[in-house]
Amino acid sequence: MDIDVYFCQGGAGLDPPDWLVELRKKMSDLCLARWQQEEGVNVHVITPILLTQAGYHAPFQKSRRQYAETSTRSDIYVVADDDCLIGSDPIVGMAVDIMQQNPNVGILALSERTGPPMVRANVPLSELYQTEDLIESHAVGGVRFCRKGVVTDWPAHDPDNPYQYDSIHGPAVKKAGYVSAYTKALQMNHIGAGYSITWRGAAWRFWEEK
């Protein structure tokens, strides 16, 4: 069976400047085009409008995860940010193989090509689950390979920070008896780094106008 990929476009808040909207659109178009070239995947685009029409009214960062979990037909599925460009080599099969070899991993995220895995931990590194392919992190983001059924009871978002859910999702995975991890060798390019809109509390007006 092909893997479902949920390519996520959107956020909520105030309007960003026009130049940033246009730049983020170009980034998203590039990243989406690469996913559409990947073999063995079914690509689904998630927008705030789609989520609202489907009956999801929590902030985007939570709702997109809920929608993907309830909609997917694959045992492992992907929730991908739209500013993360996967490499030219096929990666889905390799990521799925790593998850199958590590059944305790609930979420596996690609590391960033610009540096080592961005491990976020509240325990000593020596206590983290680690293999030659991955290293545990208390929260992961970017391009996430998710095991269906790990989290079904979704915690509430932080009302003071509705644009962040990685640090809530990770502990929920841990509570369910699994770990979140970053790959060591499988990488992506975070081309939107430094050009965030949601972190500035701004909406992606382009997507709302589609």
Backbone hydrogen bonds, N-H to C=O, Kabsch-Sander energy under -0.5 kcal/mol:
donor,donor_aa,acceptor,acceptor_aa,energy
3,I,40,G,-2.6
5,V,42,N,-3.2
6,Y,4,D,-0.5
6,Y,78,V,-3.2
7,F,5,V,-0.8
7,F,44,H,-2.9
8,C,6,Y,-0.6
8,C,80,A,-2.8
9,Q,7,F,-0.6
9,Q,46,I,-3.2
10,G,8,C,-0.5
14,L,201,G,-2.8
20,L,17,P,-0.6
21,V,17,P,-1.9
22,E,18,D,-2.4
23,L,19,W,-2.0
24,R,20,L,-2.6
25,K,21,V,-2.0
26,K,22,E,-1.9
27,M,23,L,-2.1
28,S,24,R,-2.6
29,D,25,K,-2.7
30,L,26,K,-2.0
31,C,27,M,-2.4
32,L,28,S,-2.8
33,A,29,D,-2.2
34,R,30,L,-1.8
35,W,31,C,-1.9
36,Q,32,L,-2.2
37,Q,33,A,-0.6
37,Q,34,R,-1.0
38,E,34,R,-0.7
38,E,35,W,-1.1
41,V,38,E,-0.6
42,N,3,I,-2.7
43,V,41,V,-0.5
44,H,5,V,-3.3
46,I,7,F,-2.9
46,I,44,H,-0.5
51,L,47,T,-2.1
52,T,48,P,-2.4
53,Q,49,I,-2.5
54,A,50,L,-1.6
55,G,52,T,-1.4
56,Y,51,L,-2.9
57,H,55,G,-0.6
61,Q,162,P,-0.5
62,K,59,P,-1.2
63,S,59,P,-2.7
64,R,60,F,-2.7
66,Q,62,K,-2.1
67,Y,63,S,-2.9
68,A,64,R,-2.1
69,E,65,R,-2.5
70,T,66,Q,-2.3
71,S,67,Y,-1.9
72,T,68,A,-2.2
77,Y,146,C,-2.4
78,V,4,D,-2.8
79,V,144,R,-2.3
80,A,6,Y,-2.8
80,A,78,V,-0.5
81,D,142,G,-2.7
82,D,8,C,-0.9
84,C,81,D,-1.1
85,L,83,D,-0.6
85,L,189,N,-3.1
86,I,84,C,-0.7
87,G,187,Q,-0.9
95,A,91,I,-2.5
96,V,92,V,-2.6
97,D,93,G,-2.2
98,I,94,M,-2.0
99,M,95,A,-2.0
100,Q,96,V,-2.4
101,Q,97,D,-1.9
102,N,98,I,-0.8
105,V,102,N,-2.3
106,G,104,N,-0.6
106,G,179,V,-2.6
107,I,179,V,-1.3
108,L,145,F,-2.5
109,A,181,A,-2.9
110,L,143,V,-1.9
111,S,186,L,-1.8
113,R,188,M,-3.1
115,G,112,E,-1.6
119,V,117,P,-2.0
121,A,119,V,-0.6
127,E,124,P,-2.1
128,L,125,L,-1.6
131,T,134,L,-2.4
135,I,182,Y,-2.2
136,E,129,Y,-2.7
137,S,180,S,-2.5
138,H,120,R,-4.2
143,V,141,G,-1.1
144,R,79,V,-2.2
144,R,142,G,-0.5
145,F,108,L,-3.3
146,C,77,Y,-3.9
146,C,144,R,-0.7
147,R,106,G,-2.5
148,K,75,D,-3.0
148,K,146,C,-0.6
150,V,147,R,-1.6
152,T,150,V,-0.5
154,W,152,T,-0.8
161,N,158,D,-1.9
164,Q,161,N,-1.6
168,I,165,Y,-1.3
169,H,165,Y,-3.1
170,G,166,D,-2.5
172,A,168,I,-1.3
173,V,169,H,-2.0
174,K,170,G,-2.1
175,K,171,P,-2.7
176,A,172,A,-1.3
177,G,174,K,-1.7
178,Y,173,V,-2.1
179,V,104,N,-2.2
181,A,107,I,-2.1
182,Y,135,I,-2.6
183,T,109,A,-2.7
184,K,133,D,-2.4
185,A,133,D,-0.5
188,M,111,S,-2.0
189,N,85,L,-3.1
190,H,188,M,-0.6
191,I,83,D,-0.9
191,I,189,N,-1.7
192,G,83,D,-1.3
193,A,190,H,-1.5
195,Y,192,G,-2.6
200,R,197,I,-1.0
201,G,198,T,-2.1
202,A,197,I,-2.0
203,A,14,L,-3.4
205,R,203,A,-1.4
207,W,204,W,-1.3
208,E,204,W,-1.2
209,E,205,R,-1.4
210,K,207,W,-0.7
